[in-house]
Amino acid sequence: QVQLVESGGGLVQAGGSLRLSCAASGRTFSSYAMGWFRQAPGKEREFVAVINWSGTSTYYATSVKGRFTISRDNAKNTVYLQMNSLKPEDTAVYYCAGGGKYSGKREDFGSWGQGTQVTVSS
């Protein structure tokens, strides 16, 4: 099983940027798709972005498309989420998900990080 540790969250003003990182342990990192999900207070965890094993295919939630970019570095066992033009509604705990299929469904991922808080002030 892949172990995941997120970093890079914080407080930012609306219109600002943050880059989240997710460091993975395990030799099979490069074999699986990786994803980002988020959960706002009182809401269900929702899909944000996914990237295939090689980094050649990505897919985004409509709410973040054009503002967020997911990428990966298999040599470093790390996946990133570059978030630009942040909005207050992007405020949530962001979770890295691994060991999964190229999918936007939570149940398709077997490993999860502990989450990192992103707060966007207006």
Salt bridges, closest charged atoms under 4 A:
GLU46 OE2 - ARG38 NE 2.66
ASP90 OD1 - ARG38 NH1 2.92
ASP90 OD2 - ARG67 NH1 2.74
ASP108 OD1 - LYS101 NZ 3.65
